[in-house]
Amino acid sequence: MAISTKYSIEHRIIAKGKSRSGLPLTGKVLFIVAHETGNNSADADDHFTYFNRHVIASSAHAFIDDTKILEIIPLNEQAFHVQFQKPMDNIMFGADANTRAIGVELCRTGSFAKAYDRYIWYFAYLCRKFGLNPKKDIVSHKVLDPKRRYDPQSWLQPHGISWERFISDVKKVYNAWTGGSVKVEAPKTGVKDAATSNPEKVLRKSSKGAAVKELQKKLIAAGFKLPKYGADGDYGNEVVDTVKVFQKAVGITADGIYGPVTDSKLENYKKSVKKKTSRSSVVPYPGHLIKRGFCGKDMERIQRAVGVVADGIYGPATERAVKAYQKRHSLAADGIVGPDTWNVMF
């Protein structure tokens, strides 16, 4: 049996909408972008279901797990798998990844070895189909968006697969395409969950496990509340929204995804909060609500905390600043300084 017939490709195309514009590629395919989903609990079918709901203007052409290769967007259409404003795809290939490249996602569920074998086969298939060179025309998402993304290395490396090894394996399959066999060294196995398999700490919606629980505890310790579910180990909407609030507060991209940059910022933020709350000069709560019309020394302290002129008068500008502060810290943004807001401030 020829390598070219080793696997079949399933086509289950999502409906047109937010995740699939239906726009055609603007020319021939110039390169392929390698991704991994960062989701420990969702297989290819789950990702089809998710993107078919059109909850986000993001997508990829194909999702690969240990049982199937599933194309959810036609290969002659655009998929939204790399942010348009990122310049590296234009620098390297002279075009946007979304308009001239194919995006391929590796799923984390099931057997990594089986999923990886399909993954390298599919890249070889695409290179053959579009006349591409595996060594020159495959790029990682990490290279195109280095400040935010770490895939697919974030899932390959824990299994002993370097980027160079991945490209070499694709090349082996590509070269043996019409032959009967190819020898690819089996990857490491036994990776259990995000806490051990994701050393770069890339977590996103639907991630689950010990690493998510650790993140939730960090957020709570830093004063960002998770009132509905707490530290339950599930990266749901509450965590996404809270991470976005934190990211906005520290001035980084607010995408709700927890990667090394966000992790570093959160660690520094926690230290600053701990230092502030451990000082002997912590100001006790005055015992009454502080809102529009209030005047006095306590008002001056609040104004300094939220970064407005400390004139001691609670006017409209101060109220706006207090509401913004409350929102950044996952507090009720009502402009009223009660014990919760005061204790975060001081």
Secondary structure, 3 states (H helix, E strand, C coil): CCHHHCCCCEECCCCCCCCCCCCECCCCCCEEEEEECCCCCCCHHHHHHHHHCCCCCCCCCEEECCCCEEECCCCCECCCCCCCCCCHHHHHHCCCHHHHEEEEEECCCCCHHHHHHHHHHHHHHHHHHHCCCCCCCEEEHHHHCCCCCCCCHHHHHHHCCCHHHHHHHHHHHHHCCCCCCCCCCCCCCCCCCHHHHCCCCCECCCCECHHHHHHHHHHHHCCCCCCCCCCCCECCHHHHHHHHHHHHHHCCCCCCCECHHHHHHHHHHHHHHHHHHCCCCCCCCCCCCECCCCECHHHHHHHHHHCCCCCCECCHHHHHHHHHHHHHCCCCCCCCECHHHHHHHC
